[in-house]
């Protein structure tokens, strides 16, 4: 590590800088997201300083020891090309290995993928960020099984989500549901959870996700119901390429691809996921 570079834990007092560098990068997270990162992983969020000046950030999110996520690897434009991003990533990995995590994942931009390849990350699948405005949609396309999320839905939704995502995200799901302007559950005729989905505010657009469901009908029904509640605002929507049903729906309703990212993993025990049952992701910063 360069003598001018110091990496320490991110503190609450650093959040104005963190949100400013996020804004400079054009990302969609909010100050509430930064607050959530710190609340969930106070020991796993990091700040880089160059000669005592704030220069970059990185966050981690642990899902037990099965899996963890690295996100928000950001370097202020004034401090790029000094190895700060690589040092932040290595700090995150060292922290997660010390915590006993077996697999680490992240969502790589084309610019960052070279660095991740060099460290041994492997591609899992590709996804795209879609952007658009929803009009003329039905608020209850799936019938009587669709209803607002409540706190008692967390346990059953967690079971479905863990089977699809590859690890339990109970804490994250509860926090995201609390942040969301719309949170819906779709029940099967037998009364079990067939799917759930969230829609929340972003700094540049509303964000759809996660949306997880047991079937194409359930997933697309949740997508339509949530987007009907977007009130004509621009929505960002991250869809795995293997979920061709969601991709086709987005194309038919006028959404366009803003950028492509690569889901990558590192470690001895890959937590397998099922992108065909993920109709919207939770965000590149958490999976």
Residue pairs with C-beta under 8 A, 6 or more apart in sequence:
1 7
1 83
1 87
2 82
2 83
4 50
4 51
4 82
5 48
5 49
5 50
5 55
5 82
5 83
5 84
5 87
6 48
6 49
6 52
7 46
7 47
7 48
7 49
7 87
7 88
7 91
8 46
8 47
8 49
9 42
9 43
9 45
9 46
9 47
10 18
10 37
10 38
10 45
10 46
10 47
10 57
10 59
11 47
12 38
14 47
14 54
14 57
15 31
15 34
15 35
15 38
17 47
17 54
17 57
18 34
18 47
18 57
18 72
18 74
19 29
19 30
19 31
19 34
21 56
21 57
21 74
21 75
21 76
22 29
22 34
22 57
22 72
22 74
22 203
23 203
24 76
24 77
25 74
26 204
27 74
27 203
28 202
28 203
28 204
28 205
28 207
28 236
29 72
29 202
29 203
29 283
29 285
30 201
30 202
30 203
32 179
32 201
33 179
33 285
36 175
36 179
37 45
37 59
37 61
37 71
37 72
37 285
38 45
39 175
40 61
40 171
40 172
40 175
41 59
41 60
41 61
41 62
43 95
44 59
44 60
44 61
44 62
44 92
44 95
44 96
44 99
45 57
45 58
45 59
45 60
46 57
46 58
46 59
46 88
46 91
46 92
46 95
47 54
47 56
47 57
48 54
48 55
48 56
48 57
48 58
48 75
48 79
48 84
48 87
48 88
49 55
50 79
50 82
50 84
53 79
54 76
55 75
55 76
55 78
55 79
55 84
56 73
56 74
56 75
56 76
56 79
56 84
56 85
56 88
57 72
57 73
57 74
57 88
58 70
58 71
58 72
58 73
58 74
58 88
58 89
58 91
58 92
59 70
59 71
59 72
59 92
59 285
60 68
60 69
60 70
60 71
60 92
60 95
60 96
61 68
61 69
61 71
61 172
61 285
61 286
61 287
62 68
62 69
62 96
62 99
62 101
63 69
63 167
63 168
63 169
63 172
63 271
64 167
64 168
65 99
65 100
65 101
65 102
66 101
66 102
66 103
66 166
66 167
66 168
66 269
66 271
67 101
67 102
67 103
67 104
67 105
67 166
67 167
67 271
68 96
68 99
68 101
68 103
68 104
68 105
69 104
69 105
69 106
69 285
69 286
69 287
70 89
70 92
70 93
70 96
70 104
70 105
70 106
71 106
71 107
71 283
71 284
71 285
71 286
72 285
73 85
73 88
73 89
73 92
73 106
73 112
75 84
75 85
75 88
85 112
85 115
86 115
89 115
89 116
89 119
90 119
92 104
93 104
93 119
93 266
96 104
101 267
102 267
102 268
102 269
103 265
103 266
103 267
103 268
103 269
103 270
103 271
104 265
104 266
104 267
105 124
105 263
105 264
105 265
105 266
105 271
105 287
106 116
106 121
106 263
106 264
106 284
107 127
107 261
107 262
107 263
107 264
107 284
107 285
107 287
108 116
108 121
108 261
108 262
108 263
108 264
109 259
109 261
110 260
110 262
113 262
113 264
116 264
116 266
119 266
120 266
121 264
121 265
121 266
122 264
122 265
122 266
123 262
123 263
123 264
124 263
124 264
124 265
124 270
124 273
125 240
125 241
125 242
125 262
125 263
125 275
126 240
126 241
126 260
126 261
126 262
126 263
127 238
127 239
127 240
127 241
127 260
127 261
127 263
127 275
127 281
128 238
128 239
128 241
128 247
128 257
128 258
128 259
128 260
128 261
129 236
129 237
129 238
129 257
129 258
129 259
129 260
129 261
130 236
130 237
130 238
130 239
130 250
130 255
130 256
130 257
130 258
131 205
131 234
131 235
131 236
131 237
131 255
131 256
131 257
131 258
132 234
132 235
132 237
132 250
132 253
132 254
132 255
132 256
133 230
133 232
133 233
133 234
133 235
133 254
134 227
134 228
134 230
134 232
134 235
134 253
135 232
137 224
137 225
137 227
137 228
137 253
138 224
138 225
138 228
139 225
139 228
139 229
140 146
140 225
141 221
141 224
141 225
141 228
142 186
142 217
142 218
142 221
142 222
142 225
145 186
145 187
145 188
145 189
145 194
146 184
146 185
146 186
146 187
146 221
146 222
146 225
147 184
147 185
147 187
148 183
148 184
148 185
149 157
149 177
149 180
149 183
149 184
149 185
149 196
149 198
151 174
153 185
153 193
153 196
154 170
154 173
154 174
154 177
156 192
156 193
157 173
157 185
157 193
157 196
157 212
158 168
158 169
158 170
158 173
159 193
160 193
160 195
160 196
160 212
160 214
161 168
161 169
161 173
161 196
161 210
161 212
162 168
162 169
163 274
164 212
164 273
164 274
164 277
164 278
165 212
165 271
165 273
165 278
165 287
166 271
166 272
166 273
167 271
169 282
169 286
169 287
172 282
172 286
173 210
176 198
176 200
176 210
176 282
177 183
177 198
179 200
179 201
180 198
180 199
180 200
181 199
181 200
181 201
181 206
181 229
182 198
182 199
182 226
182 229
183 196
183 197
183 198
183 199
184 196
184 197
184 198
184 222
184 225
184 226
185 193
185 195
185 196
186 193
186 194
186 195
186 196
186 213
186 218
186 221
186 222
187 193
187 194
188 194
188 214
194 213
194 214
194 215
194 218
195 211
195 212
195 213
195 214
195 215
195 218
195 219
195 221
195 222
195 279
196 210
196 211
196 212
196 213
196 222
197 208
197 209
197 210
197 211
197 212
197 213
197 222
197 223
197 225
197 226
197 279
197 280
198 208
198 209
198 210
198 211
198 226
199 206
199 207
199 208
199 226
199 227
199 229
199 230
199 235
200 206
200 207
201 207
202 236
204 234
204 236
205 233
205 234
205 235
205 236
206 230
206 233
206 234
206 235
206 236
207 235
207 236
207 237
207 283
208 223
208 226
208 227
208 230
208 235
208 236
208 237
208 280
209 237
209 238
209 280
209 281
209 282
209 283
210 278
210 280
210 281
210 282
211 219
211 222
211 223
211 226
211 278
211 279
211 280
212 219
212 277
212 278
212 279
213 219
213 221
213 222
213 277
213 279
214 277
216 245
219 243
219 245
219 246
219 277
219 279
220 245
220 246
220 249
220 279
222 279
223 246
223 249
223 279
223 280
227 235
227 253
235 255
236 258
237 250
237 255
237 280
238 261
238 280
238 281
238 283
238 284
239 246
239 247
239 250
239 279
239 280
239 281
240 246
240 263
240 275
240 276
240 278
240 281
241 247
241 275
242 275
242 276
243 275
243 276
243 277
243 278
243 279
245 279
246 279
246 280
261 284
265 271
281 287
